[in-house]
Amino acid sequence: MHIHRWARAVRHFLALATFVWGGLGLAHAANPSMLNDFKFDQPTFIHKLPFAEHKLVLQVSVGEPEYWNLILNNAQNVLDAFGQEKVRIVIVAYGPGLKMLLKDSPVAARIASQNDEGVEFDACHNTMLGMAKKLGHMPELVPSAVIVPGGVVRIMQLEKAGFAYIRP
């Protein structure tokens, strides 16, 4: 429980720092971001999981809620199998799959719950920029979404770092 409160405090600090320093402006103020410090050979994560022995990255590139529930079920099954302190899970959403991480997503409550269990949810900034052209503004994400420069590049980075890659 203490780890969850600590992780939330870190997440809120990063969001505040992003806002105060103006690196991303108001459109991104609520979300932690890796845009300014992404280093391909040095992956970073929002949750501190020092005892994680297993690493998994799940790809979300489909814009259907049934598929999102499948992804979240897969993540929960892995958490249940290994324990939340023993596994690092990163779910990367891009293309039509980014809709999973939108503020009004039908799976927003499940995302918040799994974030509290240490699952990281990464949002592709390239896809966000494409959506912004159509919407006229940047899309609003669930608070726990972490903005990464590119979804595919993040998956490549994590695979290079030894993550098992699953695309259900």
Secondary structure, DSSP 4 states (H G I P E B T S, - for coil): -HHHHHHHHHHHHHHHHHHHHTSS-GGGTTS-B-TTT--TTS---SS--TT--EEEEEEE----HHHHHHHHHHHHHHHHHH-TTTEEEEEEE-GGGGGGGBTT-TTHHHHHHHHHTT-EEEEEHHHHHHHHHHHSSPPPB-TTEEEES-HHHHHHHHHHTT-EEE--
